[in-house]
């Protein structure tokens, strides 16, 4: 957390295909504080970015989700 507090989280990820835009409308003050950026990424963008993306194995997760 921004204040250095450690948290344990149960995270779930979803593969979504969408043409919708993202918005911060309706976010709480805390959400606005801890979320510095959000965007839709293509698999190609994830594979080429120098940015830190979590979870670290996200591309492997996407590949596994794409298999029948």
Secondary structure by P-SEA (a helix, b strand, c coil): cccbbbbbbbbbbbbccccbbbbcccccaaaaaaccbbbbbcaaaaacccccccccaaaaaaaaaacc
